[in-house]
Amino acid sequence: MKKSRQLDFSYHFNIFLRNVAKELLRLFYHTGYRILRPGKRFYCENIFAGKNGLVFSNGEITCVCADHGLINLGNVNQASLEEIWRGEEFQKLRNAFKANRLPLRHCSACFALKKIYKPTPDLYQIAPFFWNIHIETTPVCNLDCAICRRDEVEKHRGGTQLSKATVYKTLDEIIKHKTNKFVLFFGFGEPLLDRNVYEYVTYLKERFPEVIVSISTNGIPLDNDQNVNALLNTPLDVIVFSVDGITPEAYVRYRRGGDFNRALGGMTRLTQERRKRGQKHPLIIWQYLYFRWNDSDEAIRATIKKARELGVDILHFLPTRTPITGISWKNQLRRNHGVIYKFGGVDHDYNPHDRARVIHVSNEMEDIPL
Ligand SMILES: C[S@@+](CC[C@H](N)C(=O)[O-])C[C@H]1O[C@@H](n2cnc3c(N)ncnc32)[C@H](O)[C@@H]1O
């Protein structure tokens, strides 16, 4: 396991800024916002509709994918997922929402927070089970991304990998309920460093074929034919490559400890081998987070060109607000919710961000809009 990060001013400054911003926003929601928008109710898609849950590699459950281990709603090593979903800790959060309060600092800036003007009587009804769940089978990572709190992740998980017995117990529950649209095998580690992940994907898809199973990777473990073949032998539906840059310099500003050429090498090997096999799955997505250092038109054009050359199915430019000091202001100020390029008539309805702009790129298209 990687050693904890050395004291890094920018890292701690960003975390401080983020916590202050979230707390101030929460204060505003509880005060001024109520006066400006009387009658609005707060609602959370995750804790009522099961839109997101995350099983950490030490078995603890949290409701939000951007939490490094601060919220503990129960542990799958000790209870079933369903018991936790209906348990006291989830209920406490729900009670706060019913009282029109945000229970956690994180809630104020969370994607799952909705403000409802005309609440229906069934607004706070609880879904039978999850719609989407992340399973972090390993906390281990080969990178040290600028805002990924590896020190907290590693301290919190204690280096523990989810035991096979716990993973299968969790998958069996998902298979029994059949309410999940998605199961995502990743959290804060690099999922492809856990060699068991291939058999987990196969086990789940064989028993619950309708569920969409996805993995997000930094791509480096796939710069290796053995792993590419192991992955292509599974029925995995979607793979997301996190590669935010088109030059090694831009890439490593966020993906510290990463290797741009190897990440691209992973994507290249997978697309080539999938083509050779005449296989359609997994859908291959290049996810590119916009930062202030990688958002020039020139970089975006070069990335689109590269993605097309490689033969990925989708290139997804995604704005982020973390780290605050890395924000791509031109995208934030335009209220840009991201751009999704779909190449060569890909027909998958992948669109994780409803408000993102979707551009279909046909094989003949020469001038691709930005
Ligand atoms: C923490 S990563 C771990 C999984 C895997 N190691 C990877 O790199 O994709 C999980 C997801 O979070 C995304 N992510 C990382 N930093 C982010 C940020 N600052 N804002 C939004 N998403 C981010 C990654 O791109 C990835 O899709």
The ligand as a Tripos MOL2 file, in Angstrom:
@<TRIPOS>MOLECULE
LIG
   27    29     1     0     0
SMALL
NO_CHARGES

@<TRIPOS>ATOM
      1 C1        -11.8700    7.7720   -7.7460 C.3       1 LIG1
      2 S1        -11.9170    6.9910   -9.3090 S.3       1 LIG1
      3 C2        -11.4350    5.3620   -8.9370 C.3       1 LIG1
      4 C3        -11.5800    4.4080  -10.0790 C.3       1 LIG1
      5 C4        -10.3880    4.2810  -11.0110 C.3       1 LIG1
      6 N1         -9.1540    4.1780  -10.3210 N.3       1 LIG1
      7 C5        -10.3430    5.4200  -12.0300 C.2       1 LIG1
      8 O1         -9.3240    6.1320  -12.0780 O.co2     1 LIG1
      9 O2        -11.2750    5.5760  -12.8070 O.co2     1 LIG1
     10 C6        -13.6500    6.8430   -9.5830 C.3       1 LIG1
     11 C7        -14.2020    7.8430  -10.5630 C.3       1 LIG1
     12 O3        -14.0980    9.1500  -10.0210 O.3       1 LIG1
     13 C8        -13.7340   10.0270  -11.0590 C.3       1 LIG1
     14 N2        -13.0580   11.2140  -10.5020 N.ar      1 LIG1
     15 C9        -11.8200   11.2980  -10.0130 C.ar      1 LIG1
     16 N3        -11.5470   12.5540   -9.6160 N.ar      1 LIG1
     17 C10       -12.6550   13.2860   -9.8690 C.ar      1 LIG1
     18 C11       -13.0030   14.6610   -9.7120 C.ar      1 LIG1
     19 N4        -12.1400   15.5310   -9.2140 N.pl3     1 LIG1
     20 N5        -14.2300   15.0510  -10.0880 N.ar      1 LIG1
     21 C12       -15.1130   14.1800  -10.6190 C.ar      1 LIG1
     22 N6        -14.8550   12.8730  -10.8000 N.ar      1 LIG1
     23 C13       -13.6370   12.4280  -10.4420 C.ar      1 LIG1
     24 C14       -12.7930    9.1880  -11.8860 C.3       1 LIG1
     25 O4        -12.5720    9.7330  -13.1600 O.3       1 LIG1
     26 C15       -13.4880    7.8720  -11.9100 C.3       1 LIG1
     27 O5        -14.4170    7.7980  -12.9680 O.3       1 LIG1
@<TRIPOS>BOND
     1     1     2 1
     2     2     3 1
     3     2    10 1
     4     3     4 1
     5     4     5 1
     6     5     6 1
     7     5     7 1
     8     7     8 2
     9     7     9 1
    10    10    11 1
    11    11    12 1
    12    11    26 1
    13    12    13 1
    14    13    14 1
    15    13    24 1
    16    14    15 ar
    17    14    23 ar
    18    15    16 ar
    19    16    17 ar
    20    17    18 ar
    21    17    23 ar
    22    18    19 1
    23    18    20 ar
    24    20    21 ar
    25    21    22 ar
    26    22    23 ar
    27    24    25 1
    28    24    26 1
    29    26    27 1
@<TRIPOS>SUBSTRUCTURE
     1 LIG1         1 GROUP 0 **** ****
